Amino acid sequence: MKVKIVSGGTGRTTQVFDVQGVEIPGITRARVEFSPNELVLATLELSIVDCSVVAEAKFIGPNGKPIAKVIYIDGSEDTYGVVSE
């Protein structure tokens, strides 16, 4: 999802817009992180609203490496980013 974040200098005056220029309601927090030569990462928190989001998600562990599988203490597993044939 492409968005436009316009900072007013405070949380109360910062606005988030969709690609059509319509303000997205319910944003309770916006955090933007960027470094030279890297992608900009924007984290948006929303109050409970009806929405549908399609996005690529990557699970990254505390060591910075991608997570492919989580094994729970009860023995169940979740697998991420692996295409089963």
N, C-alpha and C positions, 0 to 999 in steps of 0.2 A: 504494500500500500504506500503510495506516495503521499506525503503530507507537506504542508508548509507551516513552519513554526515561527511565529513572530513574537520576539521577546519584548515586553514592555519594561523590563528591568526588575520586575517582581513577579511572583507566582500569580498574583491576582490580575495582573495586566498582560500576561502572556496568553496568546491565542494560537490555536491549532486549526488549520484549514485543510479540506480535501482538495483534490486536483481541480475541482470546479470552482474553488474559492468559497465554499460554504463552510462556516465554522463548525467544528465537530464539538457537540455538546458533551458534558459529563467528564471532561478531562480534569482530574484532580491533582496530577503531578506530571511534569515533563522534565526529563533529564537528557542532556545531549553530551556525548563524549566524542572527541575527535583528536586525532594525532596526524602529523604530516604523513602523507603517502599511505594513509589507511582509510577505510570506509568510515563514514560518520555513523555512530550508533545513537539512535534516539529511543528512549524508553518512555512510554506513555502509560500512565495509570488512569483508568476510567472508573467512574462510579457505575453502578449496575445499570446498563442500558442494553436494549436489544441490538445485536450486531452480528454480522457474519464476516469472518476474516479468513482469507486464504493466504498463507505465507510459508516460506521455507523456514524451518526451525533447525537449529543445531544445538546439541547438548554438549557443553564443554565442562570438563571436570576442573577441580581446584588447581590441578597441575597445568592447565591450559590445553590439554589434549582432548580431542573429541571422544565422547562416550558412545560406544556402539551397543553395549548391553548392560543392564542392571539386573543383578541377582539379589532377590530379597531374602530375608532370614527364613521365610516360610518355604523357600525353594522355588517360588514362582519367578518368572523372568519377563522383562520387557526388552525388546530389541529395537534399536534406532538406526536408521540409515542403511539397513541391509535389505536388499531386494530378494525375496524368496522366489525360487523358480518352480 
